[in-house]
Amino acid sequence: MRKNKIYLLTNLVALAAMFLLVSCEDAIDLDTETGPRLLVVDGWITNQPGPQTIGLTWSKGYFDNGPSSPIFDAEVVVSDDAGNTYPFTFVRNKLYYQWTPPTDTTRLGRIGRTYTLRIRHEGEEYLATNRIKPVPAIDSLVYREERFPIQPQEGPQEGYLAEFFARDFPGVGDTYWIKPFKNGKPNGNDPGNISLAFDGAFSPGSPSDGLIFILPLRQSITVNGLFEAGDKVGVELHSITPETYYFLVQVQRESANGGIFAVPPANIPTNIRNANPNGKQALGFFGASAVSKAETTIDPQKAGPRE
């Protein structure tokens, strides 16, 4: 009798949903507020040699599909806890701010140092801090023949599955961002494909401290289909702070926020603050990381056998 009641309830819910879908045909005009225009920061520095860049734009309305408007008249400076300052200059043909090193081998970022971003614009002063943590070395980058019987994404059904090996540092709470590359370009660089590690696993609570990264993380560099012979496979492992980790987790969640169970979109928490608590707020994030990297070319003669 209980099962019959459950089935009856399920059918009634389905019929009610169908009735609502077919009966609600009247158009509804929503009067949405545009909201204040806010400064948006897209800043990330590393310990790699070469120029470093920071993007500043204005926020847009929810239904505005046009490009973001760049902010070109701000004062942008990064400083570290050792007393060094690094001014960033707006590059008009690139639409971002850039620090240019005096030599090709000069590095802005140093492991263990804390960095402060300072932005002055239209009478407001915005601040953000982040720290560069150590990053494990990538021990190896391997690949093997593979065949996907069902093709879930774009790419060949037969090819090569790549995998990297690295070991988490001992001590709970290390966090990382895994970035895959294909033929020298970021591969699967959209928010839904962000690959994050907490110690050697996906999230806190796993018994993975000090261990080799788990298999799904190691193989997360194979995205958007298998690799082909001759492809260059690359991976960058970025050390990030826990604050940055949780920011990127929220980016993942918002990018997957869709379908019938979607919740109203919300601004992702930011580490950008106004020096004046009563001043205009800002959006975006200022990150910092150390980077280890590896790259190889797919050679069928050196590929591991299919499992």
Residue pairs with C-beta under 8 A, 6 or more apart in sequence:
32 61
32 62
32 63
34 61
35 59
35 61
36 280
37 58
37 59
38 58
38 59
38 280
38 281
38 282
38 283
39 56
39 57
39 58
39 59
39 71
39 119
39 121
39 124
39 126
39 272
39 280
39 282
39 283
39 284
40 56
40 57
40 58
40 59
40 68
40 282
40 283
40 284
41 54
41 55
41 56
41 117
41 119
41 126
41 128
41 270
41 272
41 282
41 283
41 284
41 285
41 286
42 54
42 55
42 56
42 57
42 284
42 285
43 54
43 55
43 117
43 128
43 284
43 285
43 286
43 287
44 54
44 286
44 287
44 288
44 289
45 52
45 78
45 108
45 109
45 115
45 132
45 287
45 288
45 289
46 52
46 108
46 109
46 132
46 238
46 288
46 289
46 290
46 291
47 107
47 108
47 109
47 110
47 111
47 132
47 289
47 290
47 291
48 107
48 109
48 291
49 101
49 104
49 105
49 106
49 107
50 101
50 104
51 98
51 99
51 100
51 101
52 78
52 86
52 88
52 98
52 99
52 108
52 109
53 88
53 94
53 96
53 97
53 98
53 99
54 76
54 78
54 88
54 96
54 97
54 98
54 117
54 286
55 70
55 95
55 96
55 97
56 70
56 71
56 74
56 76
56 96
56 97
56 119
56 121
57 68
57 69
57 70
57 71
58 68
58 69
58 71
59 68
59 283
60 66
60 68
62 265
70 95
70 96
71 121
72 90
72 92
72 95
73 90
73 121
74 90
74 97
74 119
74 120
74 121
75 118
75 119
75 120
75 121
76 87
76 88
76 90
76 97
76 117
76 118
76 119
77 85
77 86
77 87
77 88
77 117
77 118
78 85
78 86
78 88
78 99
78 108
78 115
78 116
78 117
78 118
79 85
79 86
79 115
79 116
79 118
80 110
80 113
80 114
80 115
80 116
81 113
81 114
81 115
82 110
82 113
86 99
86 108
87 99
88 97
88 98
88 99
89 97
89 98
89 99
89 100
90 96
90 97
90 98
91 97
91 98
99 108
101 107
101 108
109 115
109 132
109 288
109 289
109 290
110 132
111 132
111 133
111 134
111 135
111 290
112 131
112 132
112 133
112 134
113 131
113 132
114 129
114 130
114 131
115 129
115 130
115 131
115 132
115 288
116 127
116 128
116 129
117 126
117 127
117 128
117 129
117 130
117 272
117 286
118 125
118 126
118 127
119 125
119 126
119 127
119 282
120 126
124 274
124 275
124 276
124 279
124 280
125 274
125 275
125 276
125 279
126 272
126 273
126 274
126 275
126 282
127 272
127 273
127 274
127 275
128 271
128 272
128 273
128 285
128 286
129 271
129 286
130 241
130 243
130 244
130 271
130 286
130 287
130 288
131 241
131 288
132 239
132 288
132 289
132 290
133 174
133 239
133 240
133 241
133 289
133 290
134 169
134 239
134 290
135 176
135 237
135 238
135 239
135 289
135 290
135 291
135 292
136 166
136 167
136 168
136 169
136 237
136 292
137 166
137 292
138 164
138 165
138 166
138 235
138 237
138 292
138 293
138 294
139 165
139 166
139 167
140 164
140 165
140 294
141 162
141 163
141 164
141 165
141 233
141 235
141 294
141 295
141 296
142 162
142 163
142 164
142 165
142 304
143 160
143 161
143 162
143 163
143 227
143 233
143 296
143 298
143 303
143 304
144 160
144 161
144 163
144 303
144 304
144 305
144 306
144 307
145 158
145 159
145 160
145 161
145 300
145 303
145 304
145 305
145 306
146 158
146 159
146 160
146 161
146 226
146 306
146 307
147 157
147 158
147 306
148 157
148 158
148 226
149 157
151 157
151 225
153 223
153 224
153 225
154 224
154 225
155 224
155 225
155 226
156 225
156 226
156 228
157 226
158 226
159 225
159 226
159 227
159 228
160 226
160 227
160 228
160 229
160 231
160 298
160 303
161 219
161 222
161 226
161 227
162 219
162 221
162 222
162 227
162 233
162 235
162 298
163 215
163 218
163 219
163 221
163 222
164 213
164 218
164 221
164 235
164 237
164 294
165 212
165 213
165 218
166 212
166 213
166 237
166 292
167 200
167 210
167 211
167 212
167 213
168 174
168 176
168 197
168 199
168 200
168 208
168 209
168 210
168 211
168 212
168 213
169 210
170 209
170 210
171 209
171 210
172 199
172 209
173 198
173 199
173 242
174 198
174 199
174 209
174 239
175 196
175 197
175 198
175 199
175 239
175 240
175 241
175 242
175 244
175 245
176 196
176 197
176 237
176 238
176 239
176 240
177 194
177 195
177 196
177 197
177 237
177 238
177 240
177 244
177 245
177 248
177 289
178 195
178 196
178 197
178 217
178 220
178 221
178 235
178 236
178 237
178 238
179 186
179 189
179 195
179 235
179 236
179 237
179 238
180 186
180 187
180 188
180 195
180 220
180 221
180 222
180 223
180 233
180 234
180 235
181 187
181 221
181 232
181 233
181 234
181 235
181 236
181 295
182 224
182 227
182 231
182 232
182 233
182 234
183 231
183 232
184 232
184 234
187 221
187 223
187 224
188 223
188 224
190 255
191 251
191 252
191 254
191 255
192 252
192 255
192 256
193 223
193 224
194 248
194 251
194 252
195 217
195 220
195 221
196 202
196 245
196 248
196 249
196 252
197 213
197 217
198 204
198 206
198 208
198 245
199 206
199 208
199 209
199 210
199 211
200 206
200 208
200 209
200 210
200 211
200 212
200 213
200 214
200 217
201 208
201 213
201 214
201 217
202 214
202 216
202 217
206 214
208 214
212 218
221 233
221 234
221 235
227 233
227 298
228 298
229 298
229 299
229 300
230 297
230 298
231 297
231 298
232 295
232 296
232 297
232 298
233 295
233 296
233 297
233 298
234 293
234 294
234 295
234 296
235 293
235 294
235 295
236 291
236 292
236 293
237 291
237 292
237 293
238 289
238 290
238 291
239 289
239 290
239 291
240 248
240 287
240 289
241 288
243 271
244 285
244 287
244 289
247 268
247 269
247 270
247 271
247 285
247 287
250 268
250 269
251 268
254 265
254 266
254 268
257 263
257 265
267 283
268 283
268 285
270 282
270 283
270 284
270 285
271 285
271 286
272 282
272 283
272 284
272 285
272 286
273 282
274 280
274 281
274 282
